Amino acid sequence: MKHELIFFLLLVCVIFISSMSQVLLKTAALKTYQKKWMEYLNFRVIFAYSVYFFVVVAVLFILRVLPLSVVQLSDSLGYIFIAVLSRFFLKERLSNRKIFAIILIIIGITIYIL
């Protein structure tokens, strides 16, 4: 059980890192570039996709220990992380509807895992 808890916490960290990567991609997309190819070949984009590769490899190792149903369900934590990170880094508004959805996601994950 302790072993699975460690891997679950690792999974949450990996999902958070993936969410940070998506916010980084959004900041790269909002920036204007002099040349069209620079939209795809700049540090932010290359770094974000490199992080995605790391996430995929990490999830493969996590899947050796945790059931797919737990990993797939936990992936919905990314919606929460992205909403919160977007609020802080991109100054996007968290509407009441989004807050309600976040609460529902947390309740759903908690019910399923317990």
Rosetta constraint file for C-alpha pairs under 8 A:
AtomPair CA 1 CA 5 HARMONIC 6.29 0.50
AtomPair CA 2 CA 6 HARMONIC 6.38 0.50
AtomPair CA 3 CA 7 HARMONIC 6.53 0.50
AtomPair CA 4 CA 8 HARMONIC 6.04 0.50
AtomPair CA 4 CA 65 HARMONIC 6.73 0.50
AtomPair CA 4 CA 66 HARMONIC 6.56 0.50
AtomPair CA 5 CA 9 HARMONIC 6.18 0.50
AtomPair CA 6 CA 10 HARMONIC 6.17 0.50
AtomPair CA 7 CA 11 HARMONIC 6.06 0.50
AtomPair CA 7 CA 62 HARMONIC 6.23 0.50
AtomPair CA 7 CA 65 HARMONIC 7.25 0.50
AtomPair CA 7 CA 66 HARMONIC 7.23 0.50
AtomPair CA 8 CA 12 HARMONIC 6.33 0.50
AtomPair CA 8 CA 62 HARMONIC 7.99 0.50
AtomPair CA 8 CA 66 HARMONIC 7.45 0.50
AtomPair CA 9 CA 13 HARMONIC 6.32 0.50
AtomPair CA 10 CA 14 HARMONIC 6.17 0.50
AtomPair CA 10 CA 62 HARMONIC 7.94 0.50
AtomPair CA 11 CA 15 HARMONIC 6.15 0.50
AtomPair CA 11 CA 59 HARMONIC 7.12 0.50
AtomPair CA 11 CA 62 HARMONIC 6.89 0.50
AtomPair CA 11 CA 71 HARMONIC 7.48 0.50
AtomPair CA 11 CA 74 HARMONIC 7.85 0.50
AtomPair CA 12 CA 16 HARMONIC 6.19 0.50
AtomPair CA 12 CA 74 HARMONIC 7.36 0.50
AtomPair CA 12 CA 77 HARMONIC 7.64 0.50
AtomPair CA 13 CA 17 HARMONIC 6.18 0.50
AtomPair CA 14 CA 18 HARMONIC 6.16 0.50
AtomPair CA 14 CA 55 HARMONIC 6.02 0.50
AtomPair CA 14 CA 58 HARMONIC 7.25 0.50
AtomPair CA 14 CA 59 HARMONIC 7.69 0.50
AtomPair CA 15 CA 19 HARMONIC 6.21 0.50
AtomPair CA 15 CA 55 HARMONIC 7.68 0.50
AtomPair CA 15 CA 75 HARMONIC 6.59 0.50
AtomPair CA 15 CA 77 HARMONIC 7.10 0.50
AtomPair CA 15 CA 78 HARMONIC 5.85 0.50
AtomPair CA 16 CA 20 HARMONIC 6.26 0.50
AtomPair CA 16 CA 78 HARMONIC 6.57 0.50
AtomPair CA 16 CA 81 HARMONIC 6.28 0.50
AtomPair CA 17 CA 21 HARMONIC 6.25 0.50
AtomPair CA 17 CA 51 HARMONIC 7.65 0.50
AtomPair CA 17 CA 55 HARMONIC 7.66 0.50
AtomPair CA 18 CA 22 HARMONIC 6.41 0.50
AtomPair CA 18 CA 51 HARMONIC 6.99 0.50
AtomPair CA 18 CA 52 HARMONIC 6.28 0.50
AtomPair CA 18 CA 55 HARMONIC 6.51 0.50
AtomPair CA 18 CA 78 HARMONIC 7.65 0.50
AtomPair CA 19 CA 23 HARMONIC 6.38 0.50
AtomPair CA 19 CA 78 HARMONIC 5.85 0.50
AtomPair CA 19 CA 81 HARMONIC 6.16 0.50
AtomPair CA 19 CA 82 HARMONIC 5.47 0.50
AtomPair CA 19 CA 85 HARMONIC 7.91 0.50
AtomPair CA 20 CA 24 HARMONIC 6.20 0.50
AtomPair CA 20 CA 82 HARMONIC 7.37 0.50
AtomPair CA 20 CA 85 HARMONIC 7.29 0.50
AtomPair CA 21 CA 25 HARMONIC 6.27 0.50
AtomPair CA 21 CA 48 HARMONIC 4.85 0.50
AtomPair CA 21 CA 49 HARMONIC 7.56 0.50
AtomPair CA 21 CA 51 HARMONIC 6.55 0.50
AtomPair CA 21 CA 52 HARMONIC 7.18 0.50
AtomPair CA 22 CA 26 HARMONIC 6.29 0.50
AtomPair CA 22 CA 48 HARMONIC 7.07 0.50
AtomPair CA 22 CA 82 HARMONIC 7.72 0.50
AtomPair CA 23 CA 27 HARMONIC 6.33 0.50
AtomPair CA 23 CA 82 HARMONIC 7.10 0.50
AtomPair CA 23 CA 85 HARMONIC 7.20 0.50
AtomPair CA 23 CA 86 HARMONIC 6.76 0.50
AtomPair CA 23 CA 89 HARMONIC 7.85 0.50
AtomPair CA 24 CA 28 HARMONIC 6.31 0.50
AtomPair CA 24 CA 44 HARMONIC 6.42 0.50
AtomPair CA 24 CA 45 HARMONIC 7.55 0.50
AtomPair CA 24 CA 48 HARMONIC 6.41 0.50
AtomPair CA 25 CA 29 HARMONIC 6.18 0.50
AtomPair CA 25 CA 44 HARMONIC 6.66 0.50
AtomPair CA 25 CA 45 HARMONIC 5.83 0.50
AtomPair CA 25 CA 48 HARMONIC 6.25 0.50
AtomPair CA 26 CA 30 HARMONIC 6.27 0.50
AtomPair CA 27 CA 31 HARMONIC 6.51 0.50
AtomPair CA 27 CA 90 HARMONIC 7.71 0.50
AtomPair CA 28 CA 39 HARMONIC 7.42 0.50
AtomPair CA 28 CA 44 HARMONIC 6.04 0.50
AtomPair CA 28 CA 45 HARMONIC 6.51 0.50
AtomPair CA 29 CA 39 HARMONIC 7.18 0.50
AtomPair CA 32 CA 39 HARMONIC 7.84 0.50
AtomPair CA 33 CA 38 HARMONIC 6.21 0.50
AtomPair CA 33 CA 39 HARMONIC 6.34 0.50
AtomPair CA 34 CA 38 HARMONIC 7.43 0.50
AtomPair CA 35 CA 39 HARMONIC 7.46 0.50
AtomPair CA 36 CA 40 HARMONIC 7.88 0.50
AtomPair CA 37 CA 41 HARMONIC 6.23 0.50
AtomPair CA 38 CA 42 HARMONIC 5.67 0.50
AtomPair CA 39 CA 45 HARMONIC 7.89 0.50
AtomPair CA 40 CA 45 HARMONIC 6.22 0.50
AtomPair CA 40 CA 46 HARMONIC 7.69 0.50
AtomPair CA 41 CA 45 HARMONIC 6.57 0.50
AtomPair CA 41 CA 46 HARMONIC 6.47 0.50
AtomPair CA 42 CA 46 HARMONIC 6.17 0.50
AtomPair CA 43 CA 47 HARMONIC 5.82 0.50
AtomPair CA 44 CA 48 HARMONIC 5.96 0.50
AtomPair CA 45 CA 49 HARMONIC 6.22 0.50
AtomPair CA 46 CA 50 HARMONIC 6.10 0.50
AtomPair CA 47 CA 51 HARMONIC 6.20 0.50
AtomPair CA 48 CA 52 HARMONIC 6.37 0.50
AtomPair CA 49 CA 53 HARMONIC 6.36 0.50
AtomPair CA 50 CA 54 HARMONIC 6.45 0.50
AtomPair CA 51 CA 55 HARMONIC 6.18 0.50
AtomPair CA 52 CA 56 HARMONIC 6.27 0.50
AtomPair CA 53 CA 57 HARMONIC 6.39 0.50
AtomPair CA 54 CA 58 HARMONIC 6.10 0.50
AtomPair CA 55 CA 59 HARMONIC 6.06 0.50
AtomPair CA 56 CA 60 HARMONIC 6.27 0.50
AtomPair CA 57 CA 61 HARMONIC 6.62 0.50
AtomPair CA 58 CA 62 HARMONIC 6.25 0.50
AtomPair CA 59 CA 63 HARMONIC 5.99 0.50
AtomPair CA 60 CA 64 HARMONIC 6.87 0.50
AtomPair CA 61 CA 65 HARMONIC 7.49 0.50
AtomPair CA 62 CA 66 HARMONIC 6.09 0.50
AtomPair CA 63 CA 67 HARMONIC 6.42 0.50
AtomPair CA 63 CA 68 HARMONIC 6.43 0.50
AtomPair CA 63 CA 71 HARMONIC 7.22 0.50
AtomPair CA 66 CA 70 HARMONIC 6.71 0.50
AtomPair CA 66 CA 71 HARMONIC 6.78 0.50
AtomPair CA 67 CA 71 HARMONIC 6.51 0.50
AtomPair CA 68 CA 72 HARMONIC 5.90 0.50
AtomPair CA 69 CA 73 HARMONIC 6.01 0.50
AtomPair CA 70 CA 74 HARMONIC 5.96 0.50
AtomPair CA 70 CA 113 HARMONIC 7.33 0.50
AtomPair CA 71 CA 75 HARMONIC 6.32 0.50
AtomPair CA 72 CA 76 HARMONIC 7.51 0.50
AtomPair CA 73 CA 109 HARMONIC 6.84 0.50
AtomPair CA 74 CA 78 HARMONIC 7.97 0.50
AtomPair CA 74 CA 109 HARMONIC 7.02 0.50
AtomPair CA 76 CA 80 HARMONIC 7.39 0.50
AtomPair CA 76 CA 105 HARMONIC 7.19 0.50
AtomPair CA 77 CA 81 HARMONIC 6.31 0.50
AtomPair CA 77 CA 105 HARMONIC 7.55 0.50
AtomPair CA 77 CA 106 HARMONIC 7.90 0.50
AtomPair CA 78 CA 82 HARMONIC 5.91 0.50
AtomPair CA 79 CA 83 HARMONIC 6.15 0.50
AtomPair CA 79 CA 102 HARMONIC 7.72 0.50
AtomPair CA 80 CA 84 HARMONIC 6.27 0.50
AtomPair CA 80 CA 102 HARMONIC 5.86 0.50
AtomPair CA 80 CA 105 HARMONIC 7.97 0.50
AtomPair CA 81 CA 85 HARMONIC 5.92 0.50
AtomPair CA 82 CA 86 HARMONIC 5.75 0.50
AtomPair CA 83 CA 87 HARMONIC 6.29 0.50
AtomPair CA 83 CA 94 HARMONIC 7.18 0.50
AtomPair CA 83 CA 98 HARMONIC 7.93 0.50
AtomPair CA 84 CA 88 HARMONIC 6.54 0.50
AtomPair CA 84 CA 94 HARMONIC 7.94 0.50
AtomPair CA 85 CA 89 HARMONIC 5.85 0.50
AtomPair CA 85 CA 90 HARMONIC 7.57 0.50
AtomPair CA 86 CA 90 HARMONIC 4.86 0.50
AtomPair CA 86 CA 91 HARMONIC 6.28 0.50
AtomPair CA 86 CA 92 HARMONIC 5.62 0.50
AtomPair CA 87 CA 91 HARMONIC 4.72 0.50
AtomPair CA 87 CA 92 HARMONIC 4.65 0.50
AtomPair CA 87 CA 93 HARMONIC 6.02 0.50
AtomPair CA 87 CA 94 HARMONIC 6.72 0.50
AtomPair CA 88 CA 92 HARMONIC 7.59 0.50
AtomPair CA 94 CA 98 HARMONIC 5.96 0.50
AtomPair CA 94 CA 99 HARMONIC 6.56 0.50
AtomPair CA 95 CA 99 HARMONIC 6.32 0.50
AtomPair CA 96 CA 100 HARMONIC 6.08 0.50
AtomPair CA 97 CA 101 HARMONIC 6.18 0.50
AtomPair CA 98 CA 102 HARMONIC 6.15 0.50
AtomPair CA 99 CA 103 HARMONIC 6.30 0.50
AtomPair CA 100 CA 104 HARMONIC 6.27 0.50
AtomPair CA 101 CA 105 HARMONIC 6.19 0.50
AtomPair CA 102 CA 106 HARMONIC 6.27 0.50
AtomPair CA 103 CA 107 HARMONIC 6.18 0.50
AtomPair CA 104 CA 108 HARMONIC 6.01 0.50
AtomPair CA 105 CA 109 HARMONIC 6.13 0.50
AtomPair CA 106 CA 110 HARMONIC 6.07 0.50
AtomPair CA 107 CA 111 HARMONIC 6.08 0.50
AtomPair CA 108 CA 112 HARMONIC 6.16 0.50
AtomPair CA 109 CA 113 HARMONIC 6.04 0.50
AtomPair CA 110 CA 114 HARMONIC 5.98 0.50
